[in-house]
Amino acid sequence: MEAYLGPMTRGWAEHNKKYGIQVVLFEQTPAEDLSTYCTLGLDKFVLDIGDGKQLRQELIFSTYNTYPPDDVTSFLMTFAESVADSGTGLLRGEVVEGKPLIDGVEVTGVYASVPVFWPDELHEFGGSTPSTIFVWLLPVVKSEAEVIREEGWSYFEHYLEEHSEADLWDLDRQAIPLR
């Protein structure tokens, strides 16, 4: 991870947690005012993705430095544990929605994608069996999640490619006008 995200600057491990999944912080990536958080240890679990296929995953989540790191970490640890509990890997384009990711923000869900803001070499680690896939969790608001479910993931990703003004790092942003 450090080869593609830079040096780890901080880590969190809650020893009383069910699976011992940790979260590590990489600052100033993918841009100067952003922090990137990555799970460490979710890859201990082989996850099913359908049709008899299996993989391992680690999760990447990035946001502005202004959001409290402990709150972001708590969200990511809890989310990673729910993935481990389910035994099912996240698929590209999958939306998982619920309450605000951290207290007081507008974003209520995440969209699973390829980590396109980092080098391609980060996407998959072939040194495990099965391979470990890095999943970028993009924050989404309720109306975006609804459009993604109705129109499909390729519609959403095409829109993002065509409209670069979407601030994917802001957990308090207004909904992207997808229609």
Helices and strands as residue ranges (DSSP letters): H 2-5, E 10-13, E 22-27, E 34-40, G 42-44, E 47-50, E 53-64, H 69-86, E 95-97, E 109-113, G 120-122, E 124-125, E 132-140, H 142-151, H 153-162
